[in-house]
Amino acid sequence: MHVKTKALACVLAGAWLALPAGAQGLQLITADEARLPPAAAKPPSRAITRGPGVKLLSPEAVAGAFPLKLSFEPRGGAKVDAASVKVEYLKGPGIDLTERIKAGIQPGGIDLPAVSAPSGQHPIRVTVRDDEGRLGTTEFTLTVK
C-alpha cells in the first residue's frame, strides 16, 4: 500500500472512531443475547402507584438504526432520580442494558438518536424511581425488522 494511501486510511479510521456514539449507532442488543430464551415471567403487579410514569415515544416496530426515546413523567411534584434508571432485556437471566445507554439517560427520559438490534422481538423493562423513592416501570417489546 502506498504510504499516502495508508496514512489516509489511518486518518479515516481514526475519524470514524472519533464520531459520537449516536452517529455510529449503539448496539443495544447483541445477536447472542437475542438468541437467548425468554426470561422467567414475573407475575403482573396490580398495585396502583404514584411513582413516575414511563412512556415509550419511539415506535415499537423499527428497522435498521432507530432512535430510542422514552419519557419519564413524575407525579405529585416529585422529581425523577435519573441515577435510579434501570433498563433490562428480558431474555435469559435478564440482561442489564443500563450501562450501554447511560449517555442517553436524562431526568426527563432516555434519548438515544441511533441504536440497533438484531431482527426479532425484544422484550424490555424500564424502571425508575422519584426523589421520594416511589417506583415506576414499563415493559414493551421492540420488533426489529
Secondary structure, DSSP 8 states (H G I E B T S, - for coil): --HHHHHHHHHHHHHHHHS-HHHH-EE-S-HHHHTS-B------------S-EEEE-S-SEE-SSEEEEEEEE--TT--EEEEEEEEEE-BTT-EE-HHHHGGGEETTEEEEEEEE--SEEEEEEEEEEETT--EEEEEEEEEE-
